[in-house]
Amino acid sequence: MTIYEIKRRSQEKKPYYFNRDTMKCFNQTLKDFKVYKLENNIYQFRANRPYGETIAYFDAITNDINSDINYLLKQRK
């Protein structure tokens, strides 16, 4: 899974998450993100930024993004 696929698949639920203006506000590009596969079809993606680090999770089953992995897992039930 790449950050580009996460962006494409999350468009319906989080259309502004990877929006050009949002990314510009945080001084980031998609190339800044690294994606890590966790378990249960959950992916963590992260990027360094000038004021800290962006860390979020993508659920490949529901195509949702959240900064709290437990929230994503609860949404499946």
N, C-alpha and C positions, 0 to 999 in steps of 0.2 A: 504494500500500500504506500502510495506517495502522498505528499501534501497536496498535489494537484488533484488526485482522485478524491481525497477528503474534501477539498473545496467543492468539487463537482457534486459529490453525493450529499453534501450538507446544505446545498443551496435552498432547498424547500423549507427546512426548519430554521436555518441560521443564515439568511441571505446576506446579512451585513457583516458577518464575521470576517470574511476575507475580501470585503469590499475595498476598492482602491483607496478611497478616502480614509477608511478605518486603518488600513495598513500604513498609509502615509502619516497619519496621526501618531502611530507608534514607531515611526521610522523603521519599518520592516518591509521586506519583500518575501514572497513565497520561498525564494532560495535560502532564506535565513533559517527555515524550519527543518528540523530533523524529526523523523517519525520512528517510533519504537513499538513493536508488537508486544502487547502484554498477553493476558489470557482471556478466554471467553469472547473473542472477537472485539476486544477493546484495544485501541491504539493510543499511545501517548504521543503528542507532538509538542515540541518546544523550540524556542528561539531566544537567543540573547538579545537584549535591547539596551539602549543607553541607561535606562533607569531600573534595570533588573532583568528578570527572565519571564517570558510567557510560557506557561505550562497549561495544557488542556488535554482533554481526552475525547476520543471519537468512538462512538459505538457503531460498528459496522453492520449490526442487525437493524437498529432503529434509525441510523444515519443522523444521530444527534451529537452535539458537542456540548461539553460542560467542563468547568474547571474542577468539579467534584466527581471522582470516579464512582463513589457510592450512590450519588444521585442517578447516574446513568444505569447502574445495576438495578436500583429500585424501580425505575421506569419500565423495566422489562416484565415485571411481575403483574 
